[in-house]
Amino acid sequence: MTATLTDVARHAGVSIATASRAFGEPDRLADATLERVLTAAADLGYSNPNGSTAEKTFGVIVPDIASPVYATLLKGVHAQAWQGRHRPVLFDTDEDLHREHEQLELARKLNGMLLCSPRLPDDEIRALVGDTPVVVVNRIIDGLPYVVMDTESGPRQAVEHLAALGHRHIAYAAGPKHSWADLRRGDAVAAACAQLDIEFTRLGHQAASIQGGLAAAATIVASGATAVIAYNDLVALGIDAGITSMGKRCPEDLSIIGTDDIEMASIRQPGLTTVRLAINRCGSLAVEVLLQAMAGGSPRSVASLDSQLIVRDSTAPPRRG
């Protein structure tokens, strides 16, 4: 006998209206309620009769919803999804691997999912995804379609800019330990420094936040570097605040370059030199690729969206002597 929505509601211990929202308006439900309904539907083998190819519900898993980068990415996702009246359901892992694992298990019960900068190992992600249509955003995992932003050209442009100003010792302020983009940005900075015969210092991992930059500031000053390239703009802003509390100034004592070009980068004083990434475009393009996968097609991966160094006043020639 085919399971009905009433069966799902009874099995989940919710009203029929609540069960219906899980498939029609999932963003109106608390995560725990949505999980109960989706689990009940999976247990009973319930198939949503309204789940047409024209309208899909998919999960969007991000590491930190508070980050302006993921806010911009989500704007692109929602704008593209709205055109087809598709419904994104947001999951925030808060940089927690256990939470990411649980949210992957929940999101795979939807029509598909976008994994934005996931932190779990490749094999674990592939096993958790199973047959669910998926697109990985800002990371490359063999066997899964992806959309990634530039991790090489931008850092190289940043090093070349600092070299042209006369800097001979550059540090890289790393981000989260399990970040795919962080490793590649750091490697790109190291490679560019080696090519230009510039001393390079890679600093320890920090949170991708202003607090992470504050924590890194003292280490940067102690390293003797005259310039630093940060994992993102928030880390760069934290570094600036940190060195200021130590009696140092940007750019007189330390040139600082961020990554992402968030709004705060242009309005702070001095304006933050940064690598602008196509974040909004990445989100909308990821939805396009996911829709291809959910339609049963062969989704294309997008290898690298362009980046551009935006030069402002946080970089200058190093202090002589």
Phi and psi in degrees as GROMACS dihedral restraints (atoms count N, CA, C in turn):
[ dihedral_restraints ]
;  ai    aj    ak    al  type     phi  dphi    fc
    3     4     5     6     1   -73.0    20    10
    4     5     6     7     1   133.1    20    10
    6     7     8     9     1   -69.1    20    10
    7     8     9    10     1   145.0    20    10
    9    10    11    12     1  -111.6    20    10
   10    11    12    13     1   171.5    20    10
   12    13    14    15     1   -63.8    20    10
   13    14    15    16     1   -32.8    20    10
   15    16    17    18     1   -62.7    20    10
   16    17    18    19     1   -41.5    20    10
   18    19    20    21     1   -61.4    20    10
   19    20    21    22     1   -42.5    20    10
   21    22    23    24     1   -63.3    20    10
   22    23    24    25     1   -45.1    20    10
   24    25    26    27     1   -60.4    20    10
   25    26    27    28     1   -45.1    20    10
   27    28    29    30     1   -63.9    20    10
   28    29    30    31     1   -43.1    20    10
   30    31    32    33     1   -65.1    20    10
   31    32    33    34     1   -35.5    20    10
   33    34    35    36     1   -86.1    20    10
   34    35    36    37     1   -12.9    20    10
   36    37    38    39     1    73.8    20    10
   37    38    39    40     1    34.4    20    10
   39    40    41    42     1  -128.4    20    10
   40    41    42    43     1   172.9    20    10
   42    43    44    45     1   -75.8    20    10
   43    44    45    46     1   162.9    20    10
   45    46    47    48     1   -63.0    20    10
   46    47    48    49     1   -37.8    20    10
   48    49    50    51     1   -61.0    20    10
   49    50    51    52     1   -42.1    20    10
   51    52    53    54     1   -65.4    20    10
   52    53    54    55     1   -42.8    20    10
   54    55    56    57     1   -61.0    20    10
   55    56    57    58     1   -39.3    20    10
   57    58    59    60     1   -65.0    20    10
   58    59    60    61     1   -40.0    20    10
   60    61    62    63     1   -63.0    20    10
   61    62    63    64     1   -30.3    20    10
   63    64    65    66     1   -59.6    20    10
   64    65    66    67     1   -28.0    20    10
   66    67    68    69     1  -104.0    20    10
   67    68    69    70     1   -23.0    20    10
   69    70    71    72     1  -104.2    20    10
   70    71    72    73     1   -36.0    20    10
   72    73    74    75     1  -139.0    20    10
   73    74    75    76     1    61.6    20    10
   75    76    77    78     1   -60.2    20    10
   76    77    78    79     1   -25.6    20    10
   78    79    80    81     1   -71.5    20    10
   79    80    81    82     1    -8.8    20    10
   81    82    83    84     1   -88.2    20    10
   82    83    84    85     1    -5.5    20    10
   84    85    86    87     1  -105.6    20    10
   85    86    87    88     1   150.5    20    10
   87    88    89    90     1   -66.3    20    10
   88    89    90    91     1   151.4    20    10
   90    91    92    93     1   -55.8    20    10
   91    92    93    94     1   -42.5    20    10
   93    94    95    96     1   -65.0    20    10
   94    95    96    97     1   -39.2    20    10
   96    97    98    99     1   -67.6    20    10
   97    98    99   100     1   -44.9    20    10
   99   100   101   102     1   -59.3    20    10
  100   101   102   103     1   -42.0    20    10
  102   103   104   105     1   -62.6    20    10
  103   104   105   106     1   -41.8    20    10
  105   106   107   108     1   -61.5    20    10
  106   107   108   109     1   -43.3    20    10
  108   109   110   111     1   -67.6    20    10
  109   110   111   112     1   -44.9    20    10
  111   112   113   114     1   -66.0    20    10
  112   113   114   115     1   -37.3    20    10
  114   115   116   117     1   -65.1    20    10
  115   116   117   118     1   -42.9    20    10
  117   118   119   120     1   -61.7    20    10
  118   119   120   121     1   -42.3    20    10
  120   121   122   123     1   -63.0    20    10
  121   122   123   124     1   -40.0    20    10
  123   124   125   126     1   -67.9    20    10
  124   125   126   127     1   -40.1    20    10
  126   127   128   129     1   -62.6    20    10
  127   128   129   130     1   -37.6    20    10
  129   130   131   132     1   -91.4    20    10
  130   131   132   133     1    -7.0    20    10
  132   133   134   135     1    71.7    20    10
  133   134   135   136     1    31.5    20    10
  135   136   137   138     1   -75.7    20    10
  136   137   138   139     1   134.7    20    10
  138   139   140   141     1  -113.3    20    10
  139   140   141   142     1   123.2    20    10
  141   142   143   144     1   -69.1    20    10
  142   143   144   145     1   115.2    20    10
  144   145   146   147     1   -68.4    20    10
  145   146   147   148     1   -17.7    20    10
  147   148   149   150     1   -93.6    20    10
  148   149   150   151     1     3.5    20    10
  150   151   152   153     1   -80.9    20    10
  151   152   153   154     1    64.1    20    10
  153   154   155   156     1   -74.1    20    10
  154   155   156   157     1   169.4    20    10
  156   157   158   159     1   -69.9    20    10
  157   158   159   160     1   -18.3    20    10
  159   160   161   162     1   -78.0    20    10
  160   161   162   163     1   -30.2    20    10
  162   163   164   165     1  -128.2    20    10
  163   164   165   166     1   123.6    20    10
  165   166   167   168     1  -127.4    20    10
  166   167   168   169     1   152.2    20    10
  168   169   170   171     1  -112.9    20    10
  169   170   171   172     1   123.0    20    10
  171   172   173   174     1  -134.4    20    10
  172   173   174   175     1   150.6    20    10
  174   175   176   177     1   -84.3    20    10
  175   176   177   178     1   147.0    20    10
  177   178   179   180     1  -126.4    20    10
  178   179   180   181     1   110.7    20    10
  180   181   182   183     1  -105.2    20    10
  181   182   183   184     1   120.7    20    10
  183   184   185   186     1  -123.2    20    10
  184   185   186   187     1   154.3    20    10
  186   187   188   189     1   -76.8    20    10
  187   188   189   190     1   -25.1    20    10
  189   190   191   192     1  -160.3    20    10
  190   191   192   193     1   101.7    20    10
  192   193   194   195     1   -66.9    20    10
  193   194   195   196     1   -20.5    20    10
  195   196   197   198     1   -75.1    20    10
  196   197   198   199     1   -16.7    20    10
  198   199   200   201     1   -72.0    20    10
  199   200   201   202     1   132.2    20    10
  201   202   203   204     1   -63.0    20    10
  202   203   204   205     1   -23.6    20    10
  204   205   206   207     1   -64.5    20    10
  205   206   207   208     1   -47.1    20    10
  207   208   209   210     1   -74.1    20    10
  208   209   210   211     1   -26.0    20    10
  210   211   212   213     1   -63.9    20    10
  211   212   213   214     1   -42.7    20    10
  213   214   215   216     1   -66.4    20    10
  214   215   216   217     1   -41.9    20    10
  216   217   218   219     1   -60.1    20    10
  217   218   219   220     1   -44.1    20    10
  219   220   221   222     1   -65.7    20    10
  220   221   222   223     1   -32.4    20    10
  222   223   224   225     1   -59.4    20    10
  223   224   225   226     1   -42.7    20    10
  225   226   227   228     1   -66.6    20    10
  226   227   228   229     1   -40.0    20    10
  228   229   230   231     1   -62.7    20    10
  229   230   231   232     1   -49.8    20    10
  231   232   233   234     1   -66.3    20    10
  232   233   234   235     1   -38.5    20    10
  234   235   236   237     1   -62.5    20    10
  235   236   237   238     1   -43.0    20    10
  237   238   239   240     1   -71.6    20    10
  238   239   240   241     1   -39.7    20    10
  240   241   242   243     1   -66.1    20    10
  241   242   243   244     1   -36.5    20    10
  243   244   245   246     1   -62.3    20    10
  244   245   246   247     1   -32.4    20    10
  246   247   248   249     1   -59.8    20    10
  247   248   249   250     1   -34.7    20    10
  249   250   251   252     1  -104.1    20    10
  250   251   252   253     1    10.1    20    10
  252   253   254   255     1    57.4    20    10
  253   254   255   256     1    34.4    20    10
  255   256   257   258     1   -83.2    20    10
  256   257   258   259     1   158.9    20    10
  258   259   260   261     1  -120.7    20    10
  259   260   261   262     1   105.2    20    10
  261   262   263   264     1   -77.9    20    10
  262   263   264   265     1   139.8    20    10
  264   265   266   267     1  -116.3    20    10
  265   266   267   268     1   120.8    20    10
  267   268   269   270     1   -88.2    20    10
  268   269   270   271     1   136.6    20    10
  270   271   272   273     1  -127.6    20    10
  271   272   273   274     1   131.2    20    10
  273   274   275   276     1  -114.1    20    10
  274   275   276   277     1   116.2    20    10
  276   277   278   279     1   -82.8    20    10
  277   278   279   280     1   -16.8    20    10
  279   280   281   282     1    55.3    20    10
  280   281   282   283     1    36.9    20    10
  282   283   284   285     1    57.5    20    10
  283   284   285   286     1    30.1    20    10
  285   286   287   288     1  -111.7    20    10
  286   287   288   289     1   119.3    20    10
  288   289   290   291     1   -65.2    20    10
  289   290   291   292     1   -37.5    20    10
  291   292   293   294     1   -66.1    20    10
  292   293   294   295     1   -40.8    20    10
  294   295   296   297     1   -66.3    20    10
  295   296   297   298     1   -39.7    20    10
  297   298   299   300     1   -60.3    20    10
  298   299   300   301     1   -42.3    20    10
  300   301   302   303     1   -59.2    20    10
  301   302   303   304     1   -47.7    20    10
  303   304   305   306     1   -65.1    20    10
  304   305   306   307     1   -39.3    20    10
  306   307   308   309     1   -72.4    20    10
  307   308   309   310     1   -30.8    20    10
  309   310   311   312     1   -63.4    20    10
  310   311   312   313     1   -41.9    20    10
  312   313   314   315     1   -61.8    20    10
  313   314   315   316     1   -37.1    20    10
  315   316   317   318     1   -74.5    20    10
  316   317   318   319     1   -45.8    20    10
  318   319   320   321     1   -65.6    20    10
  319   320   321   322     1   -28.1    20    10
  321   322   323   324     1   -69.1    20    10
  322   323   324   325     1   -10.5    20    10
  324   325   326   327     1   -83.0    20    10
  325   326   327   328     1    -7.8    20    10
  327   328   329   330     1   -86.5    20    10
  328   329   330   331     1  -174.7    20    10
  330   331   332   333     1   -71.2    20    10
  331   332   333   334     1   -21.8    20    10
  333   334   335   336     1  -178.7    20    10
  334   335   336   337     1  -177.3    20    10
  336   337   338   339     1  -157.0    20    10
  337   338   339   340     1   150.1    20    10
  339   340   341   342     1  -107.4    20    10
  340   341   342   343     1   123.1    20    10
  342   343   344   345     1  -101.6    20    10
  343   344   345   346     1   105.3    20    10
  345   346   347   348     1   -94.3    20    10
  346   347   348   349     1   113.4    20    10
  348   349   350   351     1    48.3    20    10
  349   350   351   352     1    54.2    20    10
  351   352   353   354     1   -64.8    20    10
  352   353   354   355     1   153.6    20    10
  354   355   356   357     1  -108.5    20    10
  355   356   357   358     1   -17.3    20    10
  357   358   359   360     1   -67.9    20    10
  358   359   360   361     1   158.9    20    10
  360   361   362   363     1   -62.7    20    10
  361   362   363   364     1   153.8    20    10
  363   364   365   366     1   -54.2    20    10
  364   365   366   367     1   -50.1    20    10
  366   367   368   369     1   -61.2    20    10
  367   368   369   370     1   -40.1    20    10
  369   370   371   372     1   -65.9    20    10
  370   371   372   373     1   -39.9    20    10
  372   373   374   375     1   -65.1    20    10
  373   374   375   376     1   -45.9    20    10
  375   376   377   378     1   -59.6    20    10
  376   377   378   379     1   -40.3    20    10
  378   379   380   381     1   -67.6    20    10
  379   380   381   382     1   -40.1    20    10
  381   382   383   384     1   -70.6    20    10
  382   383   384   385     1   -37.5    20    10
  384   385   386   387     1   -66.6    20    10
  385   386   387   388     1   -43.0    20    10
  387   388   389   390     1    61.2    20    10
  388   389   390   391     1  -128.4    20    10
  390   391   392   393     1   -94.1    20    10
  391   392   393   394     1     3.1    20    10
  393   394   395   396     1   -68.5    20    10
  394   395   396   397     1   131.4    20    10
  396   397   398   399     1   -58.0    20    10
  397   398   399   400     1   132.2    20    10
  399   400   401   402     1  -147.3    20    10
  400   401   402   403     1   149.9    20    10
  402   403   404   405     1  -131.4    20    10
  403   404   405   406     1   130.2    20    10
  405   406   407   408     1   -93.1    20    10
  406   407   408   409     1   130.2    20    10
  408   409   410   411     1  -107.7    20    10
  409   410   411   412     1   126.4    20    10
  411   412   413   414     1    63.7    20    10
  412   413   414   415     1    37.6    20    10
  414   415   416   417     1  -167.3    20    10
  415   416   417   418     1   147.2    20    10
  417   418   419   420     1  -109.3    20    10
  418   419   420   421     1   121.8    20    10
  420   421   422   423     1  -124.5    20    10
  421   422   423   424     1   121.4    20    10
  423   424   425   426     1   -53.4    20    10
  424   425   426   427     1   132.1    20    10
  426   427   428   429     1    92.2    20    10
  427   428   429   430     1    -8.3    20    10
  429   430   431   432     1  -120.4    20    10
  430   431   432   433     1   139.5    20    10
  432   433   434   435     1   -65.9    20    10
  433   434   435   436     1   150.8    20    10
  435   436   437   438     1  -147.7    20    10
  436   437   438   439     1   160.8    20    10
  438   439   440   441     1  -133.0    20    10
  439   440   441   442     1   119.4    20    10
  441   442   443   444     1  -125.6    20    10
  442   443   444   445     1   148.2    20    10
  444   445   446   447     1   -91.0    20    10
  445   446   447   448     1   161.7    20    10
  447   448   449   450     1   -59.0    20    10
  448   449   450   451     1   134.7    20    10
  450   451   452   453     1  -124.5    20    10
  451   452   453   454     1     4.7    20    10
  453   454   455   456     1  -122.2    20    10
  454   455   456   457     1   -52.3    20    10
  456   457   458   459     1   -63.5    20    10
  457   458   459   460     1   -45.3    20    10
  459   460   461   462     1   -60.3    20    10
  460   461   462   463     1   -52.2    20    10
  462   463   464   465     1   -58.4    20    10
  463   464   465   466     1   -37.9    20    10
  465   466   467   468     1   -64.2    20    10
  466   467   468   469     1   -42.9    20    10
  468   469   470   471     1   -59.2    20    10
  469   470   471   472     1   -39.8    20    10
  471   472   473   474     1   -63.4    20    10
  472   473   474   475     1   -44.8    20    10
  474   475   476   477     1   -64.8    20    10
  475   476   477   478     1   -43.7    20    10
  477   478   479   480     1   -61.7    20    10
  478   479   480   481     1   -38.2    20    10
  480   481   482   483     1   -63.7    20    10
  481   482   483   484     1   -45.9    20    10
  483   484   485   486     1   -65.9    20    10
  484   485   486   487     1   -37.9    20    10
  486   487   488   489     1   -63.5    20    10
  487   488   489   490     1   -40.3    20    10
  489   490   491   492     1   -64.9    20    10
  490   491   492   493     1   -27.5    20    10
  492   493   494   495     1   -79.0    20    10
  493   494   495   496     1   -13.0    20    10
  495   496   497   498     1   107.0    20    10
  496   497   498   499     1     9.1    20    10
  498   499   500   501     1   -75.6    20    10
  499   500   501   502     1   135.5    20    10
  501   502   503   504     1  -120.1    20    10
  502   503   504   505     1     2.5    20    10
  504   505   506   507     1  -144.0    20    10
  505   506   507   508     1   113.1    20    10
  507   508   509   510     1  -121.0    20    10
  508   509   510   511     1   136.3    20    10
  510   511   512   513     1  -107.0    20    10
  511   512   513   514     1   154.6    20    10
  513   514   515   516     1  -117.5    20    10
  514   515   516   517     1   121.7    20    10
  516   517   518   519     1   -91.0    20    10
  517   518   519   520     1   105.0    20    10
  519   520   521   522     1   -73.0    20    10
  520   521   522   523     1   158.9    20    10
  522   523   524   525     1  -101.4    20    10
  523   524   525   526     1  -146.6    20    10
  525   526   527   528     1   -59.7    20    10
  526   527   528   529     1   144.7    20    10
  528   529   530   531     1   -57.9    20    10
  529   530   531   532     1   -38.6    20    10
  531   532   533   534     1   -98.0    20    10
  532   533   534   535     1    16.3    20    10
  534   535   536   537     1   -81.3    20    10
  535   536   537   538     1   122.7    20    10
  537   538   539   540     1   -64.0    20    10
  538   539   540   541     1   -44.4    20    10
  540   541   542   543     1   -66.1    20    10
  541   542   543   544     1   -36.3    20    10
  543   544   545   546     1   -60.9    20    10
  544   545   546   547     1   -46.3    20    10
  546   547   548   549     1   -59.7    20    10
  547   548   549   550     1   -43.3    20    10
  549   550   551   552     1   -74.3    20    10
  550   551   552   553     1   -35.5    20    10
  552   553   554   555     1   -64.8    20    10
  553   554   555   556     1   -43.4    20    10
  555   556   557   558     1   -62.5    20    10
  556   557   558   559     1   -42.2    20    10
  558   559   560   561     1   -64.4    20    10
  559   560   561   562     1   -37.3    20    10
  561   562   563   564     1   -67.2    20    10
  562   563   564   565     1   -39.7    20    10
  564   565   566   567     1   -64.2    20    10
  565   566   567   568     1   -43.8    20    10
  567   568   569   570     1   -61.6    20    10
  568   569   570   571     1   -43.1    20    10
  570   571   572   573     1   -65.3    20    10
  571   572   573   574     1   -41.4    20    10
  573   574   575   576     1   -67.2    20    10
  574   575   576   577     1   -38.7    20    10
  576   577   578   579     1   -64.1    20    10
  577   578   579   580     1   -41.9    20    10
  579   580   581   582     1   -62.3    20    10
  580   581   582   583     1   -41.1    20    10
  582   583   584   585     1   -65.1    20    10
  583   584   585   586     1   -33.2    20    10
  585   586   587   588     1   -99.2    20    10
  586   587   588   589     1     8.9    20    10
  588   589   590   591     1    56.8    20    10
  589   590   591   592     1    47.8    20    10
  591   592   593   594     1  -110.6    20    10
  592   593   594   595     1   136.0    20    10
  594   595   596   597     1   -64.5    20    10
  595   596   597   598     1   137.4    20    10
  597   598   599   600     1  -126.7    20    10
  598   599   600   601     1   136.9    20    10
  600   601   602   603     1  -128.4    20    10
  601   602   603   604     1   122.1    20    10
  603   604   605   606     1   -98.9    20    10
  604   605   606   607     1   121.4    20    10
  606   607   608   609     1   -86.7    20    10
  607   608   609   610     1   165.6    20    10
  609   610   611   612     1   -68.4    20    10
  610   611   612   613     1   163.4    20    10
  612   613   614   615     1   -68.6    20    10
  613   614   615   616     1   140.9    20    10
  615   616   617   618     1  -136.9    20    10
  616   617   618   619     1   165.0    20    10
  618   619   620   621     1   -61.8    20    10
  619   620   621   622     1   149.0    20    10
  621   622   623   624     1   -82.1    20    10
  622   623   624   625     1    59.2    20    10
  624   625   626   627     1  -148.3    20    10
  625   626   627   628     1   172.5    20    10
  627   628   629   630     1   -60.0    20    10
  628   629   630   631     1   -39.5    20    10
  630   631   632   633     1   -61.6    20    10
  631   632   633   634     1   -36.5    20    10
  633   634   635   636     1   -62.8    20    10
  634   635   636   637     1   -40.2    20    10
  636   637   638   639     1   -66.9    20    10
  637   638   639   640     1   -40.1    20    10
  639   640   641   642     1   -59.7    20    10
  640   641   642   643     1   -40.0    20    10
  642   643   644   645     1   -68.0    20    10
  643   644   645   646     1   -27.7    20    10
  645   646   647   648     1   -87.4    20    10
  646   647   648   649     1   -16.6    20    10
  648   649   650   651     1   -56.6    20    10
  649   650   651   652     1   -48.0    20    10
  651   652   653   654     1   -63.3    20    10
  652   653   654   655     1   -39.1    20    10
  654   655   656   657     1   -64.5    20    10
  655   656   657   658     1   -38.3    20    10
  657   658   659   660     1   -63.7    20    10
  658   659   660   661     1   -47.6    20    10
  660   661   662   663     1   -61.0    20    10
  661   662   663   664     1   -42.5    20    10
  663   664   665   666     1   -66.3    20    10
  664   665   666   667     1   -26.6    20    10
  666   667   668   669     1   -69.2    20    10
  667   668   669   670     1   -23.0    20    10
  669   670   671   672     1    86.3    20    10
  670   671   672   673     1     0.4    20    10
  672   673   674   675     1   -65.1    20    10
  673   674   675   676     1   144.8    20    10
  675   676   677   678     1   -98.2    20    10
  676   677   678   679     1    -5.2    20    10
  678   679   680   681     1  -150.9    20    10
  679   680   681   682     1   151.4    20    10
  681   682   683   684     1  -136.4    20    10
  682   683   684   685     1   139.6    20    10
  684   685   686   687     1  -109.5    20    10
  685   686   687   688     1   121.6    20    10
  687   688   689   690     1   -97.7    20    10
  688   689   690   691     1   153.0    20    10
  690   691   692   693     1   -53.8    20    10
  691   692   693   694     1   -43.0    20    10
  693   694   695   696     1  -149.8    20    10
  694   695   696   697     1   179.1    20    10
  696   697   698   699     1   -67.1    20    10
  697   698   699   700     1   -35.4    20    10
  699   700   701   702     1   -62.6    20    10
  700   701   702   703     1   -43.5    20    10
  702   703   704   705     1   -61.8    20    10
  703   704   705   706     1   -42.0    20    10
  705   706   707   708     1   -61.3    20    10
  706   707   708   709     1   -43.1    20    10
  708   709   710   711     1   -65.1    20    10
  709   710   711   712     1   -38.1    20    10
  711   712   713   714     1   -64.8    20    10
  712   713   714   715     1   -39.1    20    10
  714   715   716   717     1   -62.0    20    10
  715   716   717   718     1   -44.0    20    10
  717   718   719   720     1   -59.9    20    10
  718   719   720   721     1   -45.5    20    10
  720   721   722   723     1   -64.6    20    10
  721   722   723   724     1   -37.6    20    10
  723   724   725   726     1   -66.0    20    10
  724   725   726   727     1   -44.5    20    10
  726   727   728   729     1   -71.5    20    10
  727   728   729   730     1   -28.6    20    10
  729   730   731   732     1   -63.4    20    10
  730   731   732   733     1   -40.2    20    10
  732   733   734   735     1   -67.7    20    10
  733   734   735   736     1   -16.3    20    10
  735   736   737   738     1   -97.4    20    10
  736   737   738   739     1     6.9    20    10
  738   739   740   741     1    84.9    20    10
  739   740   741   742     1    12.8    20    10
  741   742   743   744     1  -102.1    20    10
  742   743   744   745     1   159.9    20    10
  744   745   746   747     1  -128.9    20    10
  745   746   747   748     1   148.2    20    10
  747   748   749   750     1  -107.5    20    10
  748   749   750   751     1   127.9    20    10
  750   751   752   753     1  -100.2    20    10
  751   752   753   754     1     4.8    20    10
  753   754   755   756     1   -57.8    20    10
  754   755   756   757     1   -44.9    20    10
  756   757   758   759     1   -99.3    20    10
  757   758   759   760     1   -25.4    20    10
  759   760   761   762     1  -153.8    20    10
  760   761   762   763     1   121.1    20    10
  762   763   764   765     1   -81.6    20    10
  763   764   765   766     1   139.4    20    10
  765   766   767   768     1  -128.9    20    10
  766   767   768   769     1   132.7    20    10
  768   769   770   771     1  -125.1    20    10
  769   770   771   772     1   132.6    20    10
  771   772   773   774     1  -102.6    20    10
  772   773   774   775     1  -169.1    20    10
  774   775   776   777     1  -143.9    20    10
  775   776   777   778     1   133.2    20    10
  777   778   779   780     1   121.0    20    10
  778   779   780   781     1   -39.6    20    10
  780   781   782   783     1    63.3    20    10
  781   782   783   784     1    57.6    20    10
  783   784   785   786     1   -73.0    20    10
  784   785   786   787     1   167.6    20    10
  786   787   788   789     1   -57.5    20    10
  787   788   789   790     1   -40.0    20    10
  789   790   791   792     1   -61.8    20    10
  790   791   792   793     1   -23.1    20    10
  792   793   794   795     1   -64.1    20    10
  793   794   795   796     1   -32.7    20    10
  795   796   797   798     1   -89.9    20    10
  796   797   798   799     1   -22.9    20    10
  798   799   800   801     1   -96.6    20    10
  799   800   801   802     1   -15.2    20    10
  801   802   803   804     1   -69.2    20    10
  802   803   804   805     1   164.1    20    10
  804   805   806   807     1  -125.1    20    10
  805   806   807   808     1   122.1    20    10
  807   808   809   810     1   -73.9    20    10
  808   809   810   811     1   155.0    20    10
  810   811   812   813     1   -56.6    20    10
  811   812   813   814     1   140.5    20    10
  813   814   815   816     1   -85.1    20    10
  814   815   816   817     1   120.8    20    10
  816   817   818   819     1   -67.3    20    10
  817   818   819   820     1   133.4    20    10
  819   820   821   822     1  -155.3    20    10
  820   821   822   823     1   163.1    20    10
  822   823   824   825     1   -95.9    20    10
  823   824   825   826     1   114.0    20    10
  825   826   827   828     1   -80.8    20    10
  826   827   828   829     1   126.8    20    10
  828   829   830   831     1  -110.4    20    10
  829   830   831   832     1   155.5    20    10
  831   832   833   834     1   -84.7    20    10
  832   833   834   835     1    66.5    20    10
  834   835   836   837     1   -69.9    20    10
  835   836   837   838     1   -49.7    20    10
  837   838   839   840     1   -61.0    20    10
  838   839   840   841     1   -44.7    20    10
  840   841   842   843     1   -62.7    20    10
  841   842   843   844     1   -35.5    20    10
  843   844   845   846     1   -61.2    20    10
  844   845   846   847     1   -42.3    20    10
  846   847   848   849     1   -64.6    20    10
  847   848   849   850     1   -46.5    20    10
  849   850   851   852     1   -67.6    20    10
  850   851   852   853     1   -37.9    20    10
  852   853   854   855     1   -67.8    20    10
  853   854   855   856     1   -35.7    20    10
  855   856   857   858     1   -62.3    20    10
  856   857   858   859     1   -38.5    20    10
  858   859   860   861     1   -64.6    20    10
  859   860   861   862     1   -42.0    20    10
  861   862   863   864     1   -57.9    20    10
  862   863   864   865     1   -45.6    20    10
  864   865   866   867     1   -66.2    20    10
  865   866   867   868     1   -40.5    20    10
  867   868   869   870     1   -63.9    20    10
  868   869   870   871     1   -39.3    20    10
  870   871   872   873     1   -62.0    20    10
  871   872   873   874     1   -36.7    20    10
  873   874   875   876     1   -61.9    20    10
  874   875   876   877     1   -43.6    20    10
  876   877   878   879     1   -65.9    20    10
  877   878   879   880     1   -42.2    20    10
  879   880   881   882     1   -69.1    20    10
  880   881   882   883     1   -24.1    20    10
  882   883   884   885     1   -83.4    20    10
  883   884   885   886     1     0.1    20    10
  885   886   887   888     1    88.0    20    10
  886   887   888   889     1     8.9    20    10
  888   889   890   891     1   -85.1    20    10
  889   890   891   892     1  -171.9    20    10
  891   892   893   894     1  -105.2    20    10
  892   893   894   895     1    94.9    20    10
  894   895   896   897     1   -65.6    20    10
  895   896   897   898     1   143.5    20    10
  897   898   899   900     1   -92.3    20    10
  898   899   900   901     1   141.9    20    10
  900   901   902   903     1   -88.5    20    10
  901   902   903   904     1   149.0    20    10
  903   904   905   906     1  -111.8    20    10
  904   905   906   907     1   110.8    20    10
  906   907   908   909     1   -68.2    20    10
  907   908   909   910     1   -42.5    20    10
  909   910   911   912     1  -163.9    20    10
  910   911   912   913     1   119.0    20    10
  912   913   914   915     1   -84.3    20    10
  913   914   915   916     1   144.6    20    10
  915   916   917   918     1   -62.5    20    10
  916   917   918   919     1   156.4    20    10
  918   919   920   921     1  -131.2    20    10
  919   920   921   922     1   165.4    20    10
  921   922   923   924     1  -149.4    20    10
  922   923   924   925     1   132.5    20    10
  924   925   926   927     1   -76.9    20    10
  925   926   927   928     1   124.1    20    10
  927   928   929   930     1  -105.7    20    10
  928   929   930   931     1   111.1    20    10
  930   931   932   933     1   -89.9    20    10
  931   932   933   934     1   123.5    20    10
  933   934   935   936     1  -126.8    20    10
  934   935   936   937     1  -148.3    20    10
  936   937   938   939     1   -99.1    20    10
  937   938   939   940     1     5.8    20    10
  939   940   941   942     1   -87.3    20    10
  940   941   942   943     1     3.6    20    10
  942   943   944   945     1  -124.9    20    10
  943   944   945   946     1   139.2    20    10
  945   946   947   948     1  -159.0    20    10
  946   947   948   949     1   167.6    20    10
  948   949   950   951     1   -58.7    20    10
  949   950   951   952     1   147.0    20    10
  951   952   953   954     1   -66.5    20    10
  952   953   954   955     1   152.8    20    10
  954   955   956   957     1   -66.4    20    10
  955   956   957   958     1   131.0    20    10
  957   958   959   960     1   -78.1    20    10
  958   959   960   961     1   138.7    20    10
